[in-house]
Protein backbone atom coordinates (compact mmCIF):
# COMPACT_ATOMS: atom_id res chain seq x y z
CA UNK A 1 0.00 0.00 0.00
CA UNK A 2 2.92 2.29 0.79
CA UNK A 3 4.37 1.83 -2.73
CA UNK A 4 0.98 2.77 -4.19
CA UNK A 5 0.99 6.14 -2.41
CA UNK A 6 4.62 6.78 -3.36
CA UNK A 7 3.81 6.06 -7.02
CA UNK A 8 0.68 8.21 -6.85
CA UNK A 9 2.63 11.07 -5.23
CA UNK A 10 5.38 10.79 -7.84
CA UNK A 11 2.86 10.89 -10.69
CA UNK A 12 1.16 13.94 -9.15
CA UNK A 13 4.49 15.70 -8.77
CA UNK A 14 5.55 14.91 -12.34
CA UNK A 15 2.26 16.02 -13.82
CA UNK A 16 2.35 19.33 -11.95
CA UNK A 17 6.02 19.94 -12.87
CA UNK A 18 5.60 19.37 -16.60
CA UNK A 19 4.57 22.53 -18.38
CA UNK A 20 2.85 22.29 -21.77
CA UNK A 21 5.08 23.76 -24.46
CA UNK A 22 3.85 27.02 -25.82
CA UNK A 23 3.19 26.66 -29.53
CA UNK A 24 3.00 30.01 -31.24
CA UNK A 25 -0.06 30.39 -33.37
CA UNK A 26 0.47 31.02 -37.08
CA UNK A 27 -1.39 33.47 -39.20
CA UNK A 28 -3.42 32.00 -42.10
CA UNK A 29 -0.79 33.32 -44.52
CA UNK A 30 1.97 31.51 -42.62
CA UNK A 31 -0.06 28.28 -42.57
CA UNK A 32 -0.54 28.46 -46.36
CA UNK A 33 3.17 29.05 -46.95
CA UNK A 34 4.13 25.90 -45.04
CA UNK A 35 4.97 22.87 -47.20
CA UNK A 36 2.30 20.20 -47.21
CA UNK A 37 3.20 17.21 -45.05
CA UNK A 38 4.40 14.22 -47.05
CA UNK A 39 1.74 11.56 -47.42
CA UNK A 40 2.89 8.29 -45.90
CA UNK A 41 2.62 5.61 -48.57
CA UNK A 42 2.29 2.02 -47.39
CA UNK A 43 4.81 -0.27 -49.15
CA UNK A 44 2.03 -2.71 -50.13
CA UNK A 45 -0.32 -0.03 -51.50
CA UNK A 46 -1.19 -0.01 -55.18
CA UNK A 47 0.22 3.51 -55.49
CA UNK A 48 3.62 2.38 -54.16
CA UNK A 49 3.70 -0.85 -56.16
CA UNK A 50 2.91 1.03 -59.39
CA UNK A 51 5.91 3.28 -58.78
CA UNK A 52 8.28 0.28 -58.63
CA UNK A 53 9.99 -1.53 -61.48
CA UNK A 54 9.79 -5.31 -61.54
CA UNK A 55 12.06 -7.27 -63.83
CA UNK A 56 10.60 -10.32 -65.52
CA UNK A 57 12.30 -13.66 -65.49
CA UNK A 58 12.29 -16.78 -67.56
CA UNK A 59 10.01 -19.63 -66.62
CA UNK A 60 11.61 -22.94 -65.70
CA UNK A 61 9.62 -26.13 -66.17
CA UNK A 62 10.21 -27.99 -62.91
CA UNK A 63 8.12 -31.06 -63.69
CA UNK A 64 5.64 -32.24 -66.31
CA UNK A 65 2.35 -33.53 -64.91
CA UNK A 66 -0.21 -35.79 -66.55
CA UNK A 67 -2.23 -34.25 -69.36
CA UNK A 68 -5.75 -32.97 -68.78
CA UNK A 69 -8.59 -33.62 -71.22
CA UNK A 70 -7.45 -30.91 -73.65
CA UNK A 71 -4.22 -29.50 -72.18
CA UNK A 72 -0.74 -30.32 -70.97
CA UNK A 73 0.18 -29.24 -67.46
CA UNK A 74 3.46 -28.44 -65.77
CA UNK A 75 4.83 -27.20 -62.47
CA UNK A 76 6.77 -24.08 -63.45
CA UNK A 77 8.83 -21.57 -61.49
CA UNK A 78 10.34 -18.13 -61.96
CA UNK A 79 12.34 -15.65 -59.87
CA UNK A 80 10.66 -12.53 -58.49
CA UNK A 81 12.31 -10.09 -56.07
CA UNK A 82 14.80 -12.74 -55.00
CA UNK A 83 12.13 -15.36 -54.36
CA UNK A 84 11.42 -18.51 -56.36
CA UNK A 85 7.70 -18.55 -57.23
CA UNK A 86 5.97 -21.78 -58.30
CA UNK A 87 2.78 -22.16 -60.29
CA UNK A 88 0.70 -24.52 -62.40
CA UNK A 89 1.19 -23.88 -66.12
CA UNK A 90 -1.43 -25.28 -68.49
CA UNK A 91 -0.93 -25.33 -72.27
CA UNK A 92 -3.88 -26.11 -74.56
CA UNK A 93 -3.47 -29.07 -76.96
CA UNK A 94 -5.59 -27.40 -79.65
CA UNK A 95 -4.06 -25.39 -82.48
CA UNK A 96 -3.18 -21.76 -81.79
CA UNK A 97 -5.87 -19.29 -82.99
CA UNK A 98 -4.90 -17.03 -85.91
N, C-alpha and C positions, 0 to 999 in steps of 0.2 A: 504494500500500500504506500510505503514511503517513496519507492521509486516512481510510482504513479504521480505523486504530487511534485516530485523533483522534475519529472519530464514535463508535466503541465506548467510548472513555473518557468521552466526553460523556454518552452514554446511561447508563453505569454511575453516573456522578456524579448525574445527574438522578434516576435511580430510587432512589438511596440518600438523596437530599435530600428527596424527596416523602414526607410522612408521611400515612398514611391518616387521614381525618377520623374523629374519635370520634363515633359515633352513639349517643346515650343510648338504652338499651333502655326500652321502655314496658311498663307493667304490662298485664295482659289487660283491666282496666277502662278504661285509657286508650286501648287499641287499639279497643275497642268504641265509645268515645265519639267517635272520629274520623269525619268524614263519609266516606262511601263515594266512591272516586274515580269521576269522571264517565266513563261508557262512551263511547269514541270511536265515533261513528257515521259510516260511510263515506257520502259524498254520493250514491252510486249504489245503496245498499242499499234493500231494499224498505221497511224501517222508516222510513228518511229520506224516501223518495219518498211514502209514505203520509201523512207529516206535512205535505206541501206542498199548496198549492192551485194548480191548473192551470185557466186560463180557456179555454173553448172558443172556437172561431172558426168563421166561416162558410166553407163550401166554395166554391171558385171552379172552374168548369169551364174548364180551360185549352184542351182540344181534344176534339172528338168523334172516336172511332175507328170503324172498321167494325163493324157488328153481328155478334154471335156467332149461334149457331143459335137460341137462345131468350132473348137478352139484348142490351141496348145497352151499349156500353162507352165510357168517357171517361177522359181524363187529368184528374185533379182536384188541387187544392192547397188548403192551409190554413196558417195561421200558428200556430206553437207555440214559446213561449219565444224569440221574436225570429227564429226560423228559418222558412223557407218549406218545407213538407213536401209532397212529391208522392206520388200513389198512383193505382192503377187502380181506378176505380169502375165496377161492373157493376150494371145495373138490369134485372131480369127483364121480359120482354115480356108474360108472362101476367098475368091479373087478380089484384089484391091479395086475399089470403085474408080471410075475414070476421073 
